[in-house]
């Protein structure tokens, strides 16, 4: 990812998030960059380069944010269900 411009990286991240509906954390892991960088790229930088694409990715990020408490609850449930089986 180092050889492309910041604007191109922002576009690639946006397309990836839109196509996969992945989270900022998932995109960061996939592209080998920090969550902060992903967020800044798709929230701020992309708005200057491609506002339409930025709005599309914002919809996905808002969905992920709305669902995050559910994912957290499921992760906790899974964690403790494994402990009960082991204990």
C-alpha positions in Angstrom: 0.0 0.0 0.0 3.0 2.3 0.4 3.4 3.1 -3.3 0.0 4.7 -3.8 -1.2 8.2 -3.0 -3.2 8.9 0.1 -6.2 9.7 -2.1 -6.0 6.4 -4.0 -5.7 4.6 -0.6 -8.8 6.4 0.6 -10.7 5.3 -2.5 -9.5 1.7 -2.2 -10.5 1.6 1.5 -13.9 3.0 0.6 -14.6 0.5 -2.1 -13.4 -2.4 0.1 -15.7 -1.3 3.0 -18.7 -0.8 0.6 -18.2 -4.2 -1.1 -17.6 -6.2 2.0 -19.5 -4.1 4.6 -16.4 -4.6 6.8 -15.7 -2.5 9.9 -13.0 0.1 10.2 -11.0 -2.4 12.3 -11.4 -5.1 9.7 -10.3 -2.8 6.9 -7.3 -1.6 9.0 -6.2 -5.2 9.5 -6.7 -6.1 5.8 -4.7 -3.1 4.5 -2.1 -3.2 7.3 -2.8 0.3 8.6 -4.2 1.8 11.8 -7.9 2.2 12.5 -7.2 5.9 12.9 -5.8 6.1 9.4 -8.7 4.2 7.9 -11.2 6.5 9.7 -9.4 9.6 8.6 -9.1 8.4 5.0 -12.7 7.5 4.6 -14.2 10.3 6.7 -12.1 13.3 5.9 -9.8 12.8 3.0 -12.3 11.0 0.8 -14.8 13.8 1.2 -12.4 16.2 -0.6 -11.6 13.7 -3.3 -14.9 12.0 -4.0 -17.9 13.2 -1.9 -20.3 10.7 -3.4 -18.1 7.7 -2.4 -17.6 9.3 1.0 -21.4 9.4 1.6 -21.7 5.7 0.5 -19.1 4.6 2.9 -20.6 6.7 5.7 -23.8 4.7 5.4 -21.8 1.4 6.0 -19.9 3.0 8.9 -23.1 4.2 10.5 -24.6 0.7 10.2 -21.6 -0.8 11.7 -21.6 1.7 14.6 -25.3 1.0 15.2 -24.6 -2.7 15.4 -21.4 -2.7 17.4 -23.2 -3.2 20.8 -24.7 -6.3 19.4 -21.4 -7.6 18.2 -19.9 -6.8 21.6 -22.6 -8.7 23.4 -22.2 -11.7 21.1 -18.5 -11.7 21.7 -19.0 -11.7 25.4 -21.6 -14.4 25.2 -19.2 -16.6 23.2 -16.3 -15.9 25.5 -18.3 -17.1 28.6 -19.9 -20.0 26.8 -16.4 -21.4 26.2 -15.5 -20.9 29.8 -18.5 -22.8 31.0 -17.7 -25.8 28.7 -14.1 -25.8 29.9 -14.9 -25.5 33.6 
